[in-house]
Amino acid sequence: MYFRLCVILLVCASAHAAPESDSADGLSQLLVDKGLLTQIGGSLAQAQHVVSDKTGELVVNAMGFLGVPYRRGGNTAESGFDCSGFVRAMYGQTLGFVLPRRAEQQAASTQVIERSELVPGDLVFFNTMKRAFSHVGIYVGDGKFIHSPKPGAKVRMEDMRMTYWDRRFNGARRVATPPVQTAETAPLVE
């Protein structure tokens, strides 16, 4: 899966850079800076396939926010993100979907899937506050997810198979169609 993610990042970077050689170098530097190059095998030369679906764009967009600080109630890169604000912003910016604001609302408004059915872009939920669906992240593949974890931390990628996350896993969901917007799920005005 990291191989696919590498390809997505390569395609995205080359689409926004002028000279082709500079885009590959810039992407390599981004991957090194974010600590991802070692995670995906250390070489962009292995990239042979292009994944151009919207979930790929969603994952690439989310990766661009690695390092943004956590902020309770936050829903922008400028102010910081909490977990559900991060997920909501990524779906809104990339796919134009308006997800509900809270993690449990996001779980309720999306399609239930089995853990074995997870594909990049799906939502993963965890019980981190002694209540169901109290934390959410975006699945990126290979058992990994990206999220805004807690106060004092930053948006990061983690392995769902780690004991902490595995014990707290609550379920997986897929955003199959744009959720219906209601007064409760309408965008917050800042």
N, C-alpha and C positions, 0 to 999 in steps of 0.2 A: 504494500500500500504506500509506503514512503516513496517507492519508485514512481508511482502514479502522481503523488503529490509534488515530487521534484519536477516532473514533466509539466504539470499545471503551472508551477511557479516559473519555469523556464519560458513557457508560452506567454504568460502574462507579462513578464519582464521584457521580453523581446517586442511585444506589441507596443510598449510605451517608450522604448529607447530608440535613439536615432541609429548609430552604427551598430551592426550586428555583434561585432567583437566586444564592444563596450557593454552591451546588454548582458552577455554571458558573464563577463567579469563582474558587473554590478550585481547580478543574481548570485554569483558565487560569494561575493562579499556579504550580501544580505543573509545568505544561508549560514555563513561563518559567524556573522554578528549575532544571529538569533540562536546559534548553537544547533542548527539543524543539519549542517553538512555531515557531521559525524553520524547523526541519527539515520540518515538516508543512504549511508554506505560510502560517503566521502567522494563520490564522483558523479558529475553531471553527464559524462560521456555515455553512461548506461541508458540515458533517456532515449527511447526509440518510438514511443507511442504518444499521441496527443489526445488528451481528454478535454473535450470542449463543452461539456454539459454545464448546466447552471449550478449543480451541486459542486462541481469543481471550482467554479468562480466563487461560490460561497466560501469554500474552504480557503482558497487563496486570499480572499478578502479578509477573512478572520485571522489568518496568519500575519497579515500586515499590521495587526493590532497587538501582537505579542509585546509585552512590556508595558502596556498601558496600566496605570495603577487602578486598584480596586477602590470603589467609592460606593457606599451604601446608597441606593436610590439613583446611582449614576447611570446615564444612558448615552453619553457621548465620549469621544476620545479626549476632548478638551477637559471635561469634568471628571472623567474616570467612569468605570463601569462596575455595576454589580453583575451577578451571574445572568439574571434574566434580562437586564438592560443590554448586556453584551449580545445575547442571542437575538433579542428583538432588533437591535441596531443592525446586526449582520444580515438578517433576513430582509429588513426594510431597505437597506442600502443596495444589496445585491440582487434581490428578487422582487422587490417592491411589495412584499407581503407585510401586512400589519398584524403582528402577533400580539397577544395580550401582554400586559406588563409583568405579571408575576409568574414565577415558575409553575406553580400548581395550575394556574389558568392556561399556561402554554401546554401543559400535559393534557388538560381536559379538552383543549380545542384541536388536538392533533390525533393522527391515526396510530393506534397501538400496534406495535410490531414486536416480534421476538428478538431477543439479543442476537441470536444467530442470523437474523436478517439485516443487521445494521450495515449501512453503506455510508460513505462520506456525505456529510450534510444532514444526517439524521440527528435527532435530539436524544440526549441521554440524561436521565434523572437520577438523583441520589437523595437519600434521607440523611441530611447532615445536621438537622436541628430537632431530632426526635419527632418529626412529622413527615409524612409522605410528600415527595416532590418538592422538597425545600431547596434543592440545588439543581441547576441545569447547565449543560455544556453541549458543544457541537462535536459529533463524532467525525474524526478525520481519517479513520482507517487503521488497520493493524492493531486494534485494541486501544488506540489512543483517542483522546478528546482534548479540545481546547476550551478554556473557560476562564472566568474571572473569579478566583477562589475565595478570598476572604480579606478583611481589613489588614493592611500592611503588606499585602501581596500584589502581584501584577498578573495580567492576562498571561497564561502559560499553557503548555501542552503537558498532559500527564497520561499515564498508562492506567486504564480501567481495571487491569488485572492486579494492580497493587492491592495488598490486603485491605487498606483503608477504603479504597473506592469499591472494591469487589463486595465487601460486607455491607456497604451502604447503597448499592445499586438498587434502584426502584423501578426501572423500566425504560423502554426505548419507544420513541415516537417518530413518526414521519409526517412532515408537512406536505401533504399530497396536493392540496389546492389552497389558494389564498383563504385564510380564515375570514369568517364574516366579522365585520367591524360593528361593535355595539357601543353604547355609551360607556360601558365598563372597560372596553378594550381600545377605545379611541386614543390617539397619541396624546401624551401629556404635554401641557403648555408650560414652558419654563419661564 
